[in-house]
Amino acid sequence: MSELREEDDKAERRALARIGRYERESRYLVKRSEEFGALEEVFDRPTLMTVYKLMNAGFLSYLNGIVAAGKEARVYWGITPDGNDVAVKIFLTLTSEFKRRLQYIEGDPRFRRIRGNTTRLVELWARKEFKNLQTAQAAGIRVPSPLVVKRNVLIMEFIGSDGKPYPLLSERAFETDYRKVLTLAKRLYRQAGLVHADLSEYNIFKGKTELVLFDLASAVHISHPQAQNFLIRDLNNVNRFFMKQRVSVEGIDRIFKRTTGNEIQADSKSSF
């Protein structure tokens, strides 16, 4: 047992050394104090070992720094052994945020086994985003290409260049983007069988030639009992944003019918 423990300790030290490479080489995307705090919060022992295993498997060489931070996850700019940029999304295992996310999992026929343990729930959430990205991509919808998911770590295509993500729709929106966003919602529903359930100007990248949907962990299958309500909320979010941009928007009833082919049910109308 002591030998196994010693090997684990050695592996942990090797993982720390490799993850800390970006600090030694002064590759910072945020202030030193902020980066240190993020490291303390993100890299508990199981997460550290997961990243280390992904490195040994050839999916990742090292991390450069944080490019996005939220209540439930941190996204790092990573580099693969062949020099390509990747986004490494690490879901925080200590957050209570995921308990509020059960509504996006319960009722989804693809995820029937739900355990109350927070760590298991976080891992399920990571797998759910990976699966949703795969489904959307297979349907021809532009999303970050998912590469691998292991426990609470998801590695995917980096949307941007030189470690800088493309701007969000919230930063650069034009009138023509309104129709593009509605088309994405329709294609996601009809071709991928998904509702984003968290669609907003903050979850869409403004690429050089196209819009890119991301943050699909909340996305539910259209058979989910709350799918229509989530879709109405998504469409309302889109309308509210573009109205602020002084863009003429369509009524929710009309957009909903064009997206799904069905009328909004009375109980759904009253909910949003």
VOPAGU-2260 file (C-alpha; in pm, 1 decimal, decimal comma):
REM VOPAGU-2260
SITE   aa  ch    i         X         Y         Z
SITE  MET   A    0       0,0       0,0       0,0
SITE  SER   A    1     284,5     239,1      84,0
SITE  GLU   A    2     440,5     173,3    -257,4
SITE  LEU   A    3     112,6     255,1    -431,8
SITE  ARG   A    4      79,2     571,9    -227,4
SITE  GLU   A    5     433,9     669,4    -317,5
SITE  GLU   A    6     360,7     616,6    -687,5
SITE  ASP   A    7      45,5     830,7    -658,9
SITE  ASP   A    8     246,2    1105,7    -491,9
SITE  LYS   A    9     505,9    1093,2    -767,6
SITE  ALA   A   10     236,6    1107,7   -1034,5
SITE  GLU   A   11      76,6    1404,3    -860,8
SITE  ARG   A   12     409,9    1588,4    -846,2
SITE  ARG   A   13     468,3    1520,1   -1215,4
SITE  ALA   A   14     120,6    1649,2   -1297,1
SITE  LEU   A   15     175,6    1965,0   -1093,8
SITE  ALA   A   16     506,1    2023,8   -1268,1
SITE  ARG   A   17     353,5    1988,9   -1613,4
SITE  ILE   A   18      46,4    2197,8   -1536,0
SITE  GLY   A   19     269,2    2466,1   -1385,5
SITE  ARG   A   20     474,5    2492,7   -1702,3
SITE  TYR   A   21     278,8    2793,1   -1828,2
SITE  GLU   A   22     370,9    2980,2   -1506,8
SITE  ARG   A   23     741,9    2906,9   -1539,1
SITE  GLU   A   24     738,3    3025,3   -1898,1
SITE  SER   A   25     541,7    3339,2   -1802,3
SITE  ARG   A   26     250,6    3258,0   -2031,2
SITE  TYR   A   27     -16,5    3466,0   -1853,1
SITE  LEU   A   28    -363,8    3556,7   -1972,9
SITE  VAL   A   29    -474,1    3691,6   -1633,1
SITE  LYS   A   30    -305,0    3852,5   -1333,6
SITE  ARG   A   31     -77,5    3628,6   -1126,0
SITE  SER   A   32    -295,6    3653,2    -813,1
SITE  GLU   A   33    -609,3    3568,4   -1009,8
SITE  GLU   A   34    -437,3    3272,7   -1174,4
SITE  PHE   A   35    -314,1    3137,4    -843,7
SITE  GLY   A   36    -662,2    3158,4    -694,4
SITE  ALA   A   37    -809,2    2978,2    -993,5
SITE  LEU   A   38    -549,4    2702,5    -967,1
SITE  GLU   A   39    -632,7    2653,2    -600,2
SITE  GLU   A   40   -1004,0    2625,2    -677,3
SITE  VAL   A   41    -983,9    2413,5    -992,5
SITE  PHE   A   42    -702,6    2163,8    -944,8
SITE  ASP   A   43    -802,3    1935,9    -660,3
SITE  ARG   A   44    -624,7    1601,6    -657,1
SITE  PRO   A   45    -875,1    1404,4    -873,2
SITE  THR   A   46    -887,6    1684,1   -1134,4
SITE  LEU   A   47    -510,7    1712,2   -1133,4
SITE  MET   A   48    -474,9    1340,7   -1199,9
SITE  THR   A   49    -739,6    1355,5   -1474,2
SITE  VAL   A   50    -550,2    1630,5   -1656,7
SITE  TYR   A   51    -228,0    1436,2   -1610,7
SITE  LYS   A   52    -383,0    1123,2   -1766,0
SITE  LEU   A   53    -508,0    1328,6   -2062,0
SITE  MET   A   54    -154,5    1459,4   -2106,5
SITE  ASN   A   55     -11,7    1107,6   -2100,6
SITE  ALA   A   56    -277,2     997,1   -2351,6
SITE  GLY   A   57    -157,2    1262,0   -2597,8
SITE  PHE   A   58    -458,5    1493,5   -2585,1
SITE  LEU   A   59    -276,6    1776,4   -2413,3
SITE  SER   A   60      77,6    1903,0   -2369,3
SITE  TYR   A   61      34,1    2200,5   -2137,2
SITE  LEU   A   62    -198,0    2484,0   -2034,9
SITE  ASN   A   63    -139,3    2853,0   -2101,8
SITE  GLY   A   64    -397,8    3020,5   -1878,7
SITE  ILE   A   65    -763,8    3096,2   -1824,3
SITE  VAL   A   66    -967,9    3236,2   -2111,9
SITE  ALA   A   67   -1311,3    3218,0   -1944,8
SITE  ALA   A   68   -1440,6    3167,9   -1592,7
SITE  GLY   A   69   -1789,5    3101,1   -1464,3
SITE  LYS   A   70   -1966,5    2968,0   -1156,6
SITE  GLU   A   71   -1948,5    2608,5   -1273,2
SITE  ALA   A   72   -1634,1    2586,6   -1485,5
SITE  ARG   A   73   -1305,0    2737,2   -1598,5
SITE  VAL   A   74   -1188,2    2727,1   -1960,1
SITE  TYR   A   75    -814,2    2714,3   -2028,6
SITE  TRP   A   76    -615,9    2769,4   -2345,5
SITE  GLY   A   77    -435,6    2441,4   -2396,8
SITE  ILE   A   78    -172,7    2320,9   -2642,1
SITE  THR   A   79    -165,5    1970,5   -2787,8
SITE  PRO   A   80     158,3    1777,6   -2847,2
SITE  ASP   A   81     140,2    1869,8   -3218,0
SITE  GLY   A   82     109,6    2239,8   -3135,7
SITE  ASN   A   83    -263,4    2294,4   -3191,6
SITE  ASP   A   84    -476,4    2516,7   -2969,0
SITE  VAL   A   85    -755,4    2352,2   -2769,6
SITE  ALA   A   86   -1006,5    2470,8   -2512,4
SITE  VAL   A   87    -985,8    2276,3   -2187,7
SITE  LYS   A   88   -1305,0    2313,6   -1986,6
SITE  ILE   A   89   -1271,6    2204,4   -1625,4
SITE  PHE   A   90   -1596,7    2175,5   -1433,1
SITE  LEU   A   91   -1557,6    2268,3   -1066,1
SITE  THR   A   92   -1625,2    1970,8    -842,4
SITE  LEU   A   93   -1673,6    2178,7    -527,1
SITE  THR   A   94   -1948,0    2406,9    -655,0
SITE  SER   A   95   -2311,6    2370,3    -553,3
SITE  GLU   A   96   -2420,0    2523,5    -885,0
SITE  PHE   A   97   -2484,4    2181,7   -1039,7
SITE  LYS   A   98   -2764,4    2094,1    -799,4
SITE  ARG   A   99   -2962,6    2370,0    -969,9
SITE  ARG   A  100   -2896,4    2205,3   -1304,5
SITE  LEU   A  101   -3094,3    1889,4   -1234,7
SITE  GLN   A  102   -3391,6    2032,9   -1425,3
SITE  TYR   A  103   -3184,6    2007,1   -1745,0
SITE  ILE   A  104   -3101,5    1640,1   -1682,9
SITE  GLU   A  105   -3411,3    1490,5   -1520,3
SITE  GLY   A  106   -3652,9    1395,6   -1793,9
SITE  ASP   A  107   -3387,2    1369,6   -2064,2
SITE  PRO   A  108   -3416,1    1013,6   -2201,5
SITE  ARG   A  109   -3042,4    1007,5   -2275,9
SITE  PHE   A  110   -2947,7    1042,7   -1908,5
SITE  ARG   A  111   -3165,1     822,1   -1693,9
SITE  ARG   A  112   -2924,4     733,8   -1413,1
SITE  ILE   A  113   -2882,4    1038,5   -1191,5
SITE  ARG   A  114   -2700,6    1017,9    -862,0
SITE  GLY   A  115   -2718,2    1280,7    -590,5
SITE  ASN   A  116   -2343,3    1282,7    -530,1
SITE  THR   A  117   -2210,9    1621,1    -646,6
SITE  THR   A  118   -1894,9    1478,7    -801,5
SITE  ARG   A  119   -2093,3    1225,1   -1004,7
SITE  LEU   A  120   -2335,0    1495,5   -1110,3
SITE  VAL   A  121   -2050,3    1717,7   -1230,6
SITE  GLU   A  122   -1905,1    1431,0   -1433,4
SITE  LEU   A  123   -2247,1    1362,6   -1584,8
SITE  TRP   A  124   -2277,0    1731,8   -1673,4
SITE  ALA   A  125   -1940,6    1719,3   -1853,6
SITE  ARG   A  126   -2046,6    1407,9   -2047,7
SITE  LYS   A  127   -2376,7    1574,9   -2131,5
SITE  GLU   A  128   -2203,0    1872,9   -2289,8
SITE  PHE   A  129   -1970,3    1641,8   -2483,3
SITE  LYS   A  130   -2267,2    1441,6   -2612,7
SITE  ASN   A  131   -2461,7    1755,7   -2706,9
SITE  LEU   A  132   -2163,2    1893,4   -2896,9
SITE  GLN   A  133   -2127,5    1564,4   -3083,5
SITE  THR   A  134   -2497,7    1561,0   -3170,1
SITE  ALA   A  135   -2501,0    1921,9   -3289,5
SITE  GLN   A  136   -2185,1    1877,5   -3493,9
SITE  ALA   A  137   -2319,8    1560,2   -3658,0
SITE  ALA   A  138   -2624,4    1764,6   -3762,1
SITE  GLY   A  139   -2399,0    2015,9   -3937,1
SITE  ILE   A  140   -2433,3    2291,1   -3675,4
SITE  ARG   A  141   -2122,4    2496,6   -3605,9
SITE  VAL   A  142   -2007,1    2427,1   -3251,0
SITE  PRO   A  143   -1663,9    2369,7   -3094,3
SITE  SER   A  144   -1558,7    2023,8   -3208,4
SITE  PRO   A  145   -1550,5    1794,2   -2901,4
SITE  LEU   A  146   -1227,7    1593,3   -2869,7
SITE  VAL   A  147   -1245,5    1402,4   -2541,8
SITE  VAL   A  148   -1415,5    1407,0   -2203,3
SITE  LYS   A  149   -1280,5    1241,1   -1890,3
SITE  ARG   A  150   -1443,4    1284,5   -1550,8
SITE  ASN   A  151   -1489,8    1662,3   -1512,5
SITE  VAL   A  152   -1252,5    1768,7   -1792,0
SITE  LEU   A  153   -1370,8    1839,8   -2147,3
SITE  ILE   A  154   -1126,1    1914,8   -2429,2
SITE  MET   A  155   -1258,5    2072,9   -2746,6
SITE  GLU   A  156   -1168,3    2292,3   -3040,7
SITE  PHE   A  157   -1045,1    2641,1   -2951,6
SITE  ILE   A  158   -1266,8    2898,8   -3122,7
SITE  GLY   A  159   -1024,9    3183,5   -3189,1
SITE  SER   A  160    -658,0    3228,1   -3266,0
SITE  ASP   A  161    -332,8    3268,1   -3070,5
SITE  GLY   A  162    -509,5    3201,2   -2743,1
SITE  LYS   A  163    -764,5    3477,4   -2794,6
SITE  PRO   A  164   -1126,7    3364,6   -2838,1
SITE  TYR   A  165   -1340,2    3517,7   -3110,4
SITE  PRO   A  166   -1567,6    3797,7   -2984,9
SITE  LEU   A  167   -1907,3    3712,8   -2842,8
SITE  LEU   A  168   -2225,6    3814,4   -3018,5
SITE  SER   A  169   -2281,7    4050,8   -2724,2
SITE  GLU   A  170   -1973,3    4245,8   -2831,9
SITE  ARG   A  171   -2041,5    4268,5   -3204,1
SITE  ALA   A  172   -2393,6    4218,5   -3336,4
SITE  PHE   A  173   -2550,9    4331,5   -3663,4
SITE  GLU   A  174   -2908,0    4323,2   -3788,8
SITE  THR   A  175   -2830,7    4028,1   -4016,2
SITE  ASP   A  176   -2722,4    3824,1   -3712,5
SITE  TYR   A  177   -3080,6    3811,3   -3583,9
SITE  ARG   A  178   -3194,4    3587,2   -3866,4
SITE  LYS   A  179   -2877,6    3376,7   -3832,8
SITE  VAL   A  180   -2940,9    3310,4   -3463,7
SITE  LEU   A  181   -3301,6    3208,9   -3529,0
SITE  THR   A  182   -3182,9    2975,4   -3804,4
SITE  LEU   A  183   -2934,9    2816,0   -3564,4
SITE  ALA   A  184   -3211,9    2758,8   -3307,9
SITE  LYS   A  185   -3431,6    2603,2   -3576,1
SITE  ARG   A  186   -3156,8    2375,5   -3707,7
SITE  LEU   A  187   -3063,1    2272,8   -3355,2
SITE  TYR   A  188   -3426,0    2174,5   -3291,6
SITE  ARG   A  189   -3508,7    2005,8   -3620,4
SITE  GLN   A  190   -3177,9    1853,0   -3725,5
SITE  ALA   A  191   -3012,8    1777,5   -3391,2
SITE  GLY   A  192   -3328,4    1729,0   -3184,8
SITE  LEU   A  193   -3201,1    1969,2   -2918,4
SITE  VAL   A  194   -3304,7    2288,0   -2743,7
SITE  HIS   A  195   -3010,6    2496,5   -2621,9
SITE  ALA   A  196   -3194,4    2596,6   -2299,5
SITE  ASP   A  197   -2936,5    2866,6   -2220,2
SITE  LEU   A  198   -2925,9    3056,0   -2548,3
SITE  SER   A  199   -2815,3    3418,0   -2529,2
SITE  GLU   A  200   -2571,9    3665,5   -2682,3
SITE  TYR   A  201   -2311,4    3536,3   -2435,1
SITE  ASN   A  202   -2317,4    3178,3   -2568,6
SITE  ILE   A  203   -2251,9    3258,5   -2934,0
SITE  PHE   A  204   -1911,4    3333,6   -3084,2
SITE  LYS   A  205   -1892,1    3579,6   -3371,9
SITE  GLY   A  206   -1655,7    3396,4   -3605,3
SITE  LYS   A  207   -1493,6    3540,0   -3914,8
SITE  THR   A  208   -1763,0    3402,2   -4145,4
SITE  GLU   A  209   -2018,5    3234,5   -3917,1
SITE  LEU   A  210   -2177,2    3221,6   -3575,2
SITE  VAL   A  211   -2062,6    2944,7   -3341,0
SITE  LEU   A  212   -2286,0    2806,5   -3065,1
SITE  PHE   A  213   -2119,8    2699,4   -2742,7
SITE  ASP   A  214   -2195,9    2613,5   -2378,0
SITE  LEU   A  215   -2430,9    2329,7   -2467,2
SITE  ALA   A  216   -2426,5    2154,7   -2130,3
SITE  SER   A  217   -2779,5    2276,8   -2055,3
SITE  ALA   A  218   -2916,2    2164,4   -2392,3
SITE  VAL   A  219   -3198,4    1910,6   -2368,5
SITE  HIS   A  220   -3352,9    1664,9   -2610,0
SITE  ILE   A  221   -3677,4    1788,4   -2765,2
SITE  SER   A  222   -3861,1    1507,8   -2585,0
SITE  HIS   A  223   -3767,6    1659,9   -2248,0
SITE  PRO   A  224   -4087,3    1765,1   -2064,2
SITE  GLN   A  225   -3960,8    2124,2   -2035,8
SITE  ALA   A  226   -3815,0    2148,1   -2388,2
SITE  GLN   A  227   -4083,8    2382,3   -2521,5
SITE  ASN   A  228   -4060,6    2611,3   -2219,6
SITE  PHE   A  229   -3682,4    2625,1   -2252,1
SITE  LEU   A  230   -3716,1    2705,3   -2622,9
SITE  ILE   A  231   -3957,8    2990,2   -2553,3
SITE  ARG   A  232   -3714,0    3130,7   -2299,5
SITE  ASP   A  233   -3430,2    3103,5   -2553,5
SITE  LEU   A  234   -3631,4    3287,5   -2816,5
SITE  ASN   A  235   -3730,7    3557,0   -2568,1
SITE  ASN   A  236   -3363,5    3604,7   -2477,5
SITE  VAL   A  237   -3273,9    3645,9   -2843,9
SITE  ASN   A  238   -3554,7    3895,0   -2903,0
SITE  ARG   A  239   -3467,5    4100,5   -2595,7
SITE  PHE   A  240   -3103,6    4130,4   -2701,7
SITE  PHE   A  241   -3176,6    4235,3   -3058,2
SITE  MET   A  242   -3444,7    4477,9   -2949,1
SITE  LYS   A  243   -3173,8    4652,4   -2745,8
SITE  GLN   A  244   -2972,4    4670,4   -3070,3
SITE  ARG   A  245   -3270,2    4847,4   -3230,7
SITE  VAL   A  246   -3342,7    4549,5   -3455,3
SITE  SER   A  247   -3703,4    4479,4   -3553,6
SITE  VAL   A  248   -3795,6    4137,2   -3411,6
SITE  GLU   A  249   -4074,1    3888,6   -3480,1
SITE  GLY   A  250   -4338,4    3768,0   -3235,4
SITE  ILE   A  251   -4250,3    3462,6   -3025,7
SITE  ASP   A  252   -4555,7    3268,2   -3150,9
SITE  ARG   A  253   -4442,4    3303,3   -3509,6
SITE  ILE   A  254   -4078,9    3216,2   -3440,1
SITE  PHE   A  255   -4177,7    2916,9   -3228,5
SITE  LYS   A  256   -4402,6    2773,9   -3500,1
SITE  ARG   A  257   -4136,8    2821,6   -3766,2
SITE  THR   A  258   -3879,8    2653,2   -3541,1
SITE  THR   A  259   -4084,2    2355,1   -3428,9
SITE  GLY   A  260   -4371,4    2333,9   -3676,7
SITE  ASN   A  261   -4617,0    2352,4   -3385,2
SITE  GLU   A  262   -4818,7    2617,1   -3203,5
SITE  ILE   A  263   -4723,3    2721,1   -2850,7
SITE  GLN   A  264   -4936,1    2542,5   -2594,5
SITE  ALA   A  265   -5137,4    2764,7   -2360,5
SITE  ASP   A  266   -4956,0    2644,1   -2046,2
SITE  SER   A  267   -4619,7    2724,4   -2203,9
SITE  LYS   A  268   -4733,5    3074,3   -2290,2
SITE  SER   A  269   -4829,1    3144,5   -1934,7
SITE  SER   A  270   -4494,7    3019,5   -1803,3
SITE  PHE   A  271   -4283,5    3278,8   -1986,6
